[in-house]
Amino acid sequence: NLKKTADIIEEQFKYAIAYVDALCFTELCFILYTYLQDKSETKTWIDTMLCVLYAVSSLFHITFFTAPAYRLYERVIV
């Protein structure tokens, strides 16, 4: 039963999971890189909050969208 469920998840969501992983990871790296490279003294709290918001959003998508599918798939394989 778990094998069938994992196969359905893999077939229907493999492109969506790959898209979310690629997009969120790239976005997170870019945002953190640009934020850390900005050495100006004109950073405001809004800049910091936007970076934190984007980072949390990316981690949220990676964690709650892809992790359950991977865990289910690993449980079936083992």
Buried (B, 14 or more C-beta within 10 A) or exposed (E): EEEEBBEEBBEEBEEEBEEBBEEBBEBBEEBBEEBEEEEEEEEEEEEEEEBEEBBEBBEEBBEEBBEEBEEBBEEBEE
